[in-house]
Amino acid sequence: MTPPPHPPTQTESSSDSTTDVTVEHFDVLIVGAGISGVGAAYHLQDQYPEKSFVVLEKFESFGGTWLTHKYPGIRSDSDLYTFGYRFKPWIGKPIATADKILAYMGEVIDENDLGRHIRYHHAIASAEWSSSDNRWTLHGTRTDPTTGTSQRVAFTTNFLWMCQGYYRHEKGYTPEWPGMADFTGEIVHPQTWPTDIDLSGKQVLVIGSGATAATLVPAIAGECEHVTMLQRSPTYFVSRPNVNETADMLRDLEIPEEWTHEIVRRKALKDQAEITRMSFEYPEMVRDELLRLVSEELPEGYDVEKHFTPKYRPWQQRLAMVPDGDLFKGISSGKASVVTDEIDTFNATGILTTSGEQLDADVIITATGFDLSVLGDIAFTVDGRPVNYADTITYRGMMFTGVPNLVWVFGYFRASWTLRADLIGDWVCRLLHHMDELGVHKVTPQLRPEDADMETGSWIDPENFNPGYLMRSQHLMPKRGDKPEWQHTQDYWVEKDALPAADLDDGCLVYE
């Protein structure tokens, strides 16, 4: 889909005399045109069409993760019946490749005429709230894709909807290991995959064991001479055919796609809820079943205990999906192998592990995760004071004490991200209607008197969920309280009822 050339309708414009930049104003400003931002635009247009809005995206098109990640085999690790929007039926395989997801998002934009609201090549550097004006002012740059030159831009808005995601797209996370400069081959991070790389006939070493590694290894196993997945510790994997029998049955009965989507979606969510519940109540039983299923996919006698048995309980980190068992097929065929060990040092020809094994490679791929980004690394100020989000407490995992008229979409770990994007879309539109009914212009989360002595902790309890990227950056994130109003519960099955019923006048939100 080609981005539309015409801009969205603006409500007003003015000039900033200090910078000689035209300032455009919108009722709502959405940052990011990924899965969250496109969903936010849809919900706002559908539920409050009187509001003017714009979507600012720093990249050349929509898609977020599905646009920026180019590594081989890039695909979802959530089923599209729940990762897709609730308002747009998914027609296709449950686990989808990036191009299929982008095509789906493009249809959402086209079918709802959202393209006229989206501005591409717009990067935001700062956001300043003024209580005297009850407005955010955003400063940034727009890059001309033809010339590569940039010009300053400025926007004001009554309400800021942050949908830019939660990690840095430009560069992934790679640890600093001894001897990396000595390696004579090529070191690549999947997040910055080179388009001209040729793996044919080469020995490839993939460091990591999460969803990215599980995608990459089978995708390149037939192309390179051999690929080895080097992991410090194993991940839980779930292998299943990339089909949905319920959806196929309903389509065979010529059930309307909207019904099929909703039925399959509900069944998937019910199944996920049951697995999540059992992982907390019967972790050993779930662990044994997951490992039994993995054993069935691998050659007899394969050391599943060493290579596929994590140290943590199921669902303390994401379960990595392996559609059609492709990772295990690569291992069984001999084209791929797994080494469970730690890195002692890089050297000229590869990596020496702590156990003394030399792993030679022509190319080393560091599938080692990403760097967390708190609200896009934008410099925020409120009435001239810099905002340090680590000093705030979150309101329901989307707003922050002392920060007015701002919502951040942060999805689920154990369920699809889009489920929460949809819920927050409803909630924001309800909040905007409520503010207009009250005749107010400002809403700020604030602890109530009964919350004054509330115990606070890190954004996510490590005993609940502890992926590496979050543990490395917990100190940058807002705090959580010990009450539901002051935390991101990470529980879709609670929030699907709690958010629509949340009392907007319970004292947590102060209106002015």
C-alpha positions as CSV (number, residue, x, y, z in Angstrom):
1,M,0.0,0.0,0.0
2,T,1.4,3.4,-1.0
3,P,1.0,6.1,1.7
4,P,-1.5,8.8,0.6
5,P,0.0,12.2,-0.3
6,H,-2.8,14.3,1.1
7,P,-2.7,15.4,4.7
8,P,-5.4,15.0,7.3
9,T,-7.8,17.8,8.0
10,Q,-6.4,20.2,10.6
11,T,-8.4,22.1,13.1
12,E,-6.2,25.2,13.2
13,S,-2.7,26.4,12.6
14,S,-0.5,29.1,14.0
15,S,3.1,30.2,13.9
16,D,5.8,29.7,16.5
17,S,7.6,33.1,16.4
18,T,10.7,31.7,18.2
19,T,11.3,29.0,15.6
20,D,9.4,30.3,12.6
21,V,7.6,26.9,12.3
22,T,3.9,26.5,11.5
23,V,2.2,24.9,14.4
24,E,-0.8,22.6,13.6
25,H,-3.4,21.8,16.2
26,F,-5.5,18.6,16.6
27,D,-7.9,17.4,19.3
28,V,-6.0,14.1,19.6
29,L,-2.5,13.3,18.4
30,I,-1.5,9.6,18.0
31,V,2.2,8.8,17.9
32,G,3.0,5.7,15.8
33,A,1.3,3.9,13.0
34,G,2.0,0.3,14.1
35,I,-0.6,-2.1,15.2
36,S,-1.6,0.1,18.2
37,G,-1.6,3.4,16.3
38,V,-3.8,2.2,13.4
39,G,-6.1,0.6,16.0
40,A,-6.3,3.9,17.9
41,A,-7.1,5.8,14.8
42,Y,-9.9,3.4,13.9
43,H,-11.5,3.5,17.4
44,L,-11.3,7.3,17.6
45,Q,-12.9,7.8,14.2
46,D,-15.5,5.2,14.9
47,Q,-16.4,6.2,18.5
48,Y,-15.8,10.0,18.5
49,P,-15.8,11.2,14.8
50,E,-16.2,14.8,15.9
51,K,-12.6,14.8,17.1
52,S,-9.9,15.9,14.8
53,F,-6.7,13.8,14.9
54,V,-3.4,13.1,13.2
55,V,-1.1,10.0,13.4
56,L,2.6,10.8,13.3
57,E,4.9,8.0,12.2
58,K,8.7,8.3,11.9
59,F,9.1,5.6,9.3
60,E,8.1,5.6,5.7
61,S,5.0,3.5,6.1
62,F,2.7,1.8,8.6
63,G,3.4,-1.4,10.4
64,G,5.9,-0.8,13.2
65,T,7.5,-4.2,13.9
66,W,6.2,-5.7,10.7
67,L,7.7,-3.0,8.7
68,T,11.1,-2.6,10.3
69,H,12.0,-6.3,10.9
70,K,13.3,-7.8,7.7
71,Y,15.0,-11.0,8.9
72,P,14.2,-14.3,7.2
73,G,10.9,-16.0,8.2
74,I,9.7,-13.0,10.3
75,R,6.3,-14.0,11.6
76,S,3.9,-13.5,14.5
77,D,4.2,-15.5,17.7
78,S,0.6,-14.9,18.5
79,D,-2.3,-16.3,16.6
80,L,-3.9,-13.7,14.3
81,Y,-7.4,-14.4,15.5
82,T,-6.4,-12.6,18.7
83,F,-3.5,-10.5,17.4
84,G,-5.8,-9.2,14.7
85,Y,-8.2,-6.4,15.5
86,R,-11.6,-7.4,17.0
87,F,-13.4,-5.3,14.3
88,K,-11.6,-6.8,11.3
89,P,-11.9,-10.6,10.6
90,W,-8.7,-12.4,10.0
91,I,-8.7,-14.8,7.0
92,G,-5.6,-16.8,6.8
93,K,-3.2,-19.0,8.8
94,P,-3.2,-18.5,12.6
95,I,0.6,-17.7,12.6
96,A,1.2,-15.2,9.9
97,T,4.3,-13.8,8.1
98,A,5.0,-10.1,8.2
99,D,3.8,-9.4,4.7
100,K,0.4,-10.9,5.5
101,I,0.1,-8.8,8.6
102,L,1.1,-5.7,6.7
103,A,-1.5,-6.5,4.0
104,Y,-4.2,-6.9,6.7
105,M,-3.2,-3.5,8.3
106,G,-3.3,-1.9,4.9
107,E,-6.9,-3.2,4.4
108,V,-7.9,-1.6,7.7
109,I,-6.4,1.7,6.7
110,D,-8.0,1.6,3.2
111,E,-11.4,0.3,4.3
112,N,-11.7,3.1,6.9
113,D,-10.1,5.9,5.0
114,L,-7.5,6.3,7.7
115,G,-4.6,7.1,5.3
116,R,-5.6,10.8,5.1
117,H,-4.9,11.1,8.9
118,I,-1.4,9.6,8.8
119,R,1.9,11.6,8.3
120,Y,4.9,9.5,7.6
121,H,8.6,10.5,8.1
122,H,7.7,12.5,11.2
123,A,10.0,12.0,14.2
124,I,9.1,13.6,17.5
125,A,11.9,14.8,19.8
126,S,10.0,16.6,22.6
127,A,6.6,17.0,24.1
128,E,5.8,19.9,26.4
129,W,2.6,20.2,28.5
130,S,1.3,23.6,29.4
131,S,-1.3,23.8,32.1
132,S,-2.1,27.4,31.2
133,D,-3.1,26.3,27.7
134,N,-4.1,22.8,28.6
135,R,-2.2,21.6,25.6
136,W,0.7,19.4,24.6
137,T,3.2,21.0,22.1
138,L,5.3,18.5,20.2
139,H,8.5,19.4,18.3
140,G,10.2,17.2,15.7
141,T,11.4,16.8,12.2
142,R,9.9,15.7,8.9
143,T,12.3,14.0,6.5
144,D,11.8,14.4,2.8
145,P,12.1,10.9,1.4
146,T,13.3,12.1,-2.0
147,T,16.1,14.5,-0.9
148,G,16.8,13.1,2.6
149,T,16.7,16.6,4.0
150,S,14.7,17.4,7.2
151,Q,12.6,20.3,8.3
152,R,11.3,21.2,11.7
153,V,7.7,20.6,12.5
154,A,5.4,21.4,15.5
155,F,2.0,20.3,16.6
156,T,-0.3,21.1,19.5
157,T,-2.9,18.7,20.8
158,N,-5.4,18.4,23.6
159,F,-4.7,14.7,24.2
160,L,-1.6,12.6,23.4
161,W,-2.1,8.9,22.6
162,M,1.3,7.2,22.6
163,C,1.3,4.1,20.3
164,Q,5.0,4.0,19.4
165,G,5.6,0.6,21.0
166,Y,8.1,-0.3,23.7
167,Y,11.5,-0.9,22.1
168,R,14.0,0.9,20.0
169,H,13.5,0.0,16.3
170,E,16.7,1.4,15.0
171,K,19.0,-1.0,16.9
172,G,18.6,-4.3,18.8
173,Y,20.3,-5.4,22.0
174,T,23.7,-7.1,21.7
175,P,25.7,-7.9,24.8
176,E,29.4,-7.0,24.8
177,W,31.4,-10.2,24.8
178,P,35.2,-10.5,25.0
179,G,36.9,-10.9,21.7
180,M,34.1,-9.7,19.4
181,A,36.5,-7.5,17.5
182,D,38.7,-10.5,16.8
183,F,36.0,-12.4,14.9
184,T,36.8,-12.3,11.1
185,G,33.3,-13.1,10.0
186,E,30.2,-11.1,10.0
187,I,28.1,-10.3,13.1
188,V,24.4,-9.5,12.4
189,H,21.5,-8.5,14.7
190,P,18.1,-9.6,13.3
191,Q,16.6,-6.2,13.9
192,T,19.1,-4.6,11.5
193,W,19.2,-7.4,8.9
194,P,21.3,-6.6,5.9
195,T,19.5,-7.0,2.6
196,D,22.6,-8.1,0.7
197,I,23.7,-10.9,3.1
198,D,24.3,-14.3,1.4
199,L,24.2,-17.3,3.8
200,S,24.5,-20.0,1.1
201,G,27.2,-22.5,1.9
202,K,28.1,-20.9,5.2
203,Q,28.3,-22.0,8.8
204,V,25.9,-19.8,10.8
205,L,25.7,-19.4,14.6
206,V,22.5,-18.0,16.1
207,I,22.9,-16.7,19.6
208,G,19.6,-16.8,21.5
209,S,16.6,-19.1,22.1
210,G,13.5,-16.9,22.0
211,A,10.9,-16.4,19.3
212,T,13.3,-14.7,16.9
213,A,15.8,-17.5,17.1
214,A,13.0,-20.1,16.7
215,T,11.9,-18.2,13.5
216,L,15.4,-17.6,12.0
217,V,16.9,-21.1,12.5
218,P,14.3,-23.0,10.4
219,A,14.1,-20.2,7.9
220,I,17.8,-20.3,7.0
221,A,18.5,-24.0,7.7
222,G,17.9,-25.0,4.1
223,E,20.0,-22.0,2.8
224,C,23.2,-22.2,4.7
225,E,25.6,-25.1,5.1
226,H,24.6,-25.6,8.8
227,V,23.0,-23.4,11.5
228,T,23.7,-23.8,15.2
229,M,21.5,-22.2,17.9
230,L,23.6,-21.3,20.9
231,Q,21.6,-20.7,24.0
232,R,22.5,-19.9,27.5
233,S,19.3,-21.4,28.7
234,P,16.3,-23.0,27.0
235,T,12.9,-21.6,26.2
236,Y,9.5,-23.3,26.3
237,F,8.3,-24.1,22.8
238,V,4.8,-25.0,21.6
239,S,4.6,-26.8,18.3
240,R,1.3,-27.1,16.5
241,P,0.0,-27.2,12.9
242,N,-0.4,-23.8,11.4
243,V,-4.1,-24.3,10.8
244,N,-7.3,-23.6,12.8
245,E,-9.7,-26.5,12.5
246,T,-12.6,-24.6,14.0
247,A,-12.2,-21.8,11.4
248,D,-11.9,-24.3,8.6
249,M,-15.1,-26.1,9.8
250,L,-17.1,-22.9,10.0
251,R,-15.9,-21.7,6.6
252,D,-16.9,-25.1,5.2
253,L,-20.4,-24.4,6.6
254,E,-20.3,-21.0,4.9
255,I,-20.6,-19.2,8.2
256,P,-20.1,-15.4,7.7
257,E,-16.4,-14.4,8.3
258,E,-17.4,-11.9,11.1
259,W,-19.0,-14.8,13.0
260,T,-16.1,-17.2,12.3
261,H,-13.6,-14.6,13.5
262,E,-15.5,-14.0,16.7
263,I,-16.1,-17.7,17.5
264,V,-12.5,-18.7,16.8
265,R,-11.3,-15.6,18.7
266,R,-13.3,-16.6,21.8
267,K,-12.2,-20.2,21.7
268,A,-8.6,-19.2,21.4
269,L,-8.9,-16.8,24.3
270,K,-10.6,-19.5,26.4
271,D,-7.9,-22.0,25.6
272,Q,-5.2,-19.4,26.5
273,A,-6.9,-18.6,29.7
274,E,-6.9,-22.2,30.7
275,I,-3.2,-22.7,29.9
276,T,-2.3,-19.6,31.8
277,R,-4.3,-20.7,34.8
278,M,-2.8,-24.1,34.8
279,S,0.7,-22.7,34.5
280,F,0.2,-21.0,37.8
281,E,-1.8,-23.7,39.6
282,Y,0.0,-26.8,38.2
283,P,3.3,-25.6,36.8
284,E,5.0,-29.0,37.0
285,M,2.2,-30.7,35.1
286,V,2.2,-28.0,32.4
287,R,6.0,-28.3,32.2
288,D,6.0,-32.0,31.8
289,E,3.3,-31.8,29.1
290,L,5.2,-29.2,27.1
291,L,8.4,-31.2,27.3
292,R,6.6,-34.4,26.3
293,L,5.3,-32.7,23.2
294,V,8.7,-31.4,22.3
295,S,10.2,-34.9,22.8
296,E,7.7,-36.3,20.3
297,E,9.0,-33.8,17.7
298,L,12.7,-34.8,18.0
299,P,14.7,-37.9,17.3
300,E,14.7,-40.7,19.9
301,G,17.2,-40.1,22.6
302,Y,17.6,-36.4,21.9
303,D,18.7,-34.6,25.1
304,V,15.4,-32.6,25.8
305,E,16.4,-32.2,29.4
306,K,19.5,-30.2,28.5
307,H,18.3,-28.3,25.4
308,F,14.6,-27.7,25.9
309,T,14.0,-27.6,29.7
310,P,14.0,-24.0,31.0
311,K,14.9,-23.0,34.5
312,Y,11.8,-21.0,35.0
313,R,8.2,-22.1,35.3
314,P,5.9,-22.0,32.2
315,W,4.7,-18.6,31.3
316,Q,7.2,-16.7,33.4
317,Q,8.4,-15.8,29.9
318,R,6.6,-16.1,26.6
319,L,5.9,-19.5,25.2
320,A,7.6,-19.5,21.7
321,M,5.3,-20.8,19.0
322,V,6.8,-23.2,16.4
323,P,4.2,-23.6,13.6
324,D,4.2,-27.0,11.9
325,G,7.2,-27.9,14.1
326,D,9.6,-26.3,11.6
327,L,12.4,-25.8,14.2
328,F,12.3,-29.4,15.3
329,K,12.2,-30.5,11.6
330,G,15.4,-28.6,11.0
331,I,17.1,-30.3,14.0
332,S,15.9,-33.7,13.0
333,S,17.1,-33.3,9.4
334,G,20.6,-32.5,10.7
335,K,20.6,-29.0,9.0
336,A,20.3,-27.3,12.5
337,S,21.6,-28.1,15.9
338,V,21.4,-26.7,19.4
339,V,24.2,-26.0,21.9
340,T,23.3,-25.1,25.5
341,D,26.3,-23.3,27.0
342,E,27.6,-19.9,27.8
343,I,30.0,-17.8,25.8
344,D,33.6,-17.5,27.1
345,T,35.0,-15.5,24.3
346,F,34.8,-14.7,20.6
347,N,37.8,-15.5,18.5
348,A,38.9,-15.2,14.9
349,T,36.9,-18.2,13.7
350,G,33.9,-18.2,16.0
351,I,33.0,-18.6,19.7
352,L,34.7,-20.6,22.5
353,T,32.1,-21.7,25.1
354,T,32.7,-21.9,28.9
355,S,32.8,-25.6,28.7
356,G,35.7,-25.4,26.1
357,E,33.8,-26.2,22.9
358,Q,34.9,-24.2,19.8
359,L,32.0,-23.3,17.6
360,D,33.3,-22.1,14.2
361,A,31.1,-19.8,12.1
362,D,31.2,-17.6,9.0
363,V,28.3,-15.5,10.3
364,I,27.1,-15.0,13.9
365,I,23.6,-13.7,14.4
366,T,22.8,-12.2,17.8
367,A,19.1,-12.9,18.3
368,T,19.6,-11.5,21.8
369,G,16.5,-9.2,22.1
370,F,16.0,-5.5,22.0
371,D,16.3,-2.4,24.1
372,L,13.3,-1.1,25.9
373,S,12.1,2.4,25.0
374,V,10.0,4.3,27.4
375,L,7.4,6.3,25.4
376,G,9.7,6.6,22.4
377,D,12.6,8.2,24.2
378,I,10.9,11.5,23.7
379,A,11.8,14.4,26.1
380,F,8.7,15.1,28.1
381,T,8.1,18.1,30.3
382,V,5.1,19.2,32.3
383,D,4.9,22.9,33.0
384,G,8.7,23.2,32.3
385,R,9.7,20.3,34.6
386,P,11.3,17.3,32.9
387,V,9.3,14.0,33.4
388,N,11.1,11.0,34.7
389,Y,8.6,8.2,34.2
390,A,10.5,6.1,36.8
391,D,9.3,8.6,39.4
392,T,5.6,8.1,38.5
393,I,3.1,5.5,39.4
394,T,1.1,4.0,36.6
395,Y,-2.7,4.2,36.4
396,R,-3.9,0.9,35.0
397,G,-0.7,0.5,33.0
398,M,-1.6,3.3,30.6
399,M,-1.5,6.7,32.4
400,F,1.0,8.1,34.9
401,T,0.7,10.2,38.0
402,G,1.4,13.9,37.4
403,V,1.3,13.6,33.6
404,P,-2.0,15.1,32.1
405,N,-3.9,14.0,29.0
406,L,-1.6,11.2,28.0
407,V,-2.1,7.5,27.4
408,W,0.5,4.9,26.5
409,V,-0.5,1.6,24.9
410,F,1.4,-1.2,26.4
411,G,0.0,-4.6,25.6
412,Y,0.0,-8.1,27.1
413,F,2.8,-10.6,27.5
414,R,0.7,-13.7,27.8
415,A,-2.0,-12.7,25.4
416,S,-1.9,-10.8,22.1
417,W,-0.8,-7.2,22.2
418,T,-3.8,-6.1,20.1
419,L,-6.3,-7.3,22.7
420,R,-5.2,-4.5,25.0
421,A,-4.9,-1.9,22.1
422,D,-8.6,-2.5,21.4
423,L,-9.5,-2.3,25.1
424,I,-7.6,1.0,25.6
425,G,-9.1,2.3,22.4
426,D,-12.6,1.9,24.0
427,W,-11.4,3.4,27.3
428,V,-9.8,6.5,25.8
429,C,-12.9,7.3,23.7
430,R,-15.0,6.9,26.8
431,L,-12.7,9.2,28.8
432,L,-12.8,11.8,26.0
433,H,-16.6,11.7,26.0
434,H,-16.6,12.0,29.8
435,M,-14.3,15.0,29.8
436,D,-16.5,16.8,27.3
437,E,-19.6,16.0,29.3
438,L,-17.9,17.4,32.4
439,G,-16.8,20.5,30.4
440,V,-13.1,19.9,31.5
441,H,-9.9,20.1,29.5
442,K,-7.4,18.3,31.7
443,V,-7.2,14.9,33.4
444,T,-4.3,13.8,35.5
445,P,-3.9,10.5,37.5
446,Q,-3.3,11.3,41.1
447,L,-3.0,9.1,44.2
448,R,-6.0,9.3,46.5
449,P,-5.7,9.9,50.2
450,E,-6.3,6.2,50.8
451,D,-3.4,5.5,48.4
452,A,-0.9,7.6,50.3
453,D,0.8,4.7,52.1
454,M,0.4,2.2,49.3
455,E,3.3,-0.1,48.7
456,T,4.9,0.4,45.3
457,G,7.2,-1.9,43.3
458,S,8.7,-2.4,39.8
459,W,6.5,-2.1,36.7
460,I,6.2,-5.9,36.5
461,D,6.8,-8.4,39.3
462,P,9.8,-10.5,38.2
463,E,8.1,-13.5,39.8
464,N,5.2,-13.0,37.5
465,F,7.1,-12.2,34.2
466,N,10.8,-11.7,33.7
467,P,12.0,-11.5,30.1
468,G,15.6,-10.1,29.8
469,Y,14.7,-6.9,28.0
470,L,12.3,-5.9,30.8
471,M,14.7,-6.9,33.6
472,R,17.5,-4.8,32.0
473,S,15.3,-1.7,32.0
474,Q,12.9,-2.0,34.9
475,H,14.6,1.0,36.5
476,L,13.4,3.2,33.6
477,M,9.8,2.2,33.9
478,P,7.0,3.7,36.0
479,K,6.2,2.1,39.3
480,R,3.2,0.0,40.2
481,G,1.0,0.0,43.3
482,D,-0.6,-2.9,45.2
483,K,-4.1,-2.0,44.0
484,P,-5.6,-2.8,40.6
485,E,-6.0,0.8,39.7
486,W,-2.3,1.4,40.0
487,Q,-0.8,-1.4,38.0
488,H,-0.7,-3.2,34.7
489,T,-2.3,-6.5,35.7
490,Q,-1.1,-8.2,32.5
491,D,-4.3,-10.2,32.7
492,Y,-6.6,-9.8,29.7
493,W,-9.2,-12.0,31.2
494,V,-9.5,-9.6,34.1
495,E,-9.2,-6.4,32.1
496,K,-11.7,-7.3,29.5
497,D,-14.4,-6.7,32.2
498,A,-12.5,-4.3,34.5
499,L,-11.6,-1.6,31.9
500,P,-15.1,-1.1,30.4
501,A,-16.5,-1.0,34.0
502,A,-13.7,1.2,35.4
503,D,-15.2,4.2,37.3
504,L,-13.8,7.4,35.8
505,D,-14.9,9.3,38.9
506,D,-13.4,7.1,41.6
507,G,-10.8,9.8,42.5
508,C,-7.9,8.4,40.7
509,L,-8.4,10.9,37.9
510,V,-8.4,14.5,38.7
511,Y,-10.3,16.8,36.2
512,E,-9.8,20.5,35.7
